Amino acid sequence: MKEGFVQIDSLSIPSDFQHVHHVESLIDNICNRLNVKEDYYGNVLIAVTEAVNNAILHGNNSDPNLNVDLFVGDKETDFCFSVKDNGLGFDHTAIADPTAPENIEKENGRGIFLMRSLAEEVEFLDNGRNVNIYFSK
């Protein structure tokens, strides 16, 4: 997380999709605690759960022995979800544009595009093993 953010919550779940509901509960709780505008809630829910799904599937290869860790940071006008996995990482700059004609009909490859479209900023660290997703309140 960038400087100025104070960690206010965290969660660790096994890399199993049946645990994603805990992430959704955390998002609900944080949005309520921080009085996030209702119009922003859907963006937060979709972007963060997409990051967690990517961490489970691509980062940790759905290995339930590996965890996905979430941290929540708060600042006066902004907040951030940080999602970390234990994978090998990836080059986020090499992701194909899902809006390009040759990719339109592909079933996968829209997650990072969605995150970037729904958040104020998306930051990849540690070779892609850590994604910070920033939102305005």
Secondary structure, 3 states (H helix, E strand, C coil): CCCCCEEEEEEEEECCHHHHHHHHHHHHHHHHHCCCCHHHHHHHHHHHHHHHHHHHHHHCCCCCCCEEEEEEEECCCEEEEEEECCCCCCCHHHCCCCCCHHHCCCCCCCHHHHHHHHCCEEEEEHHHCEEEEEEEC
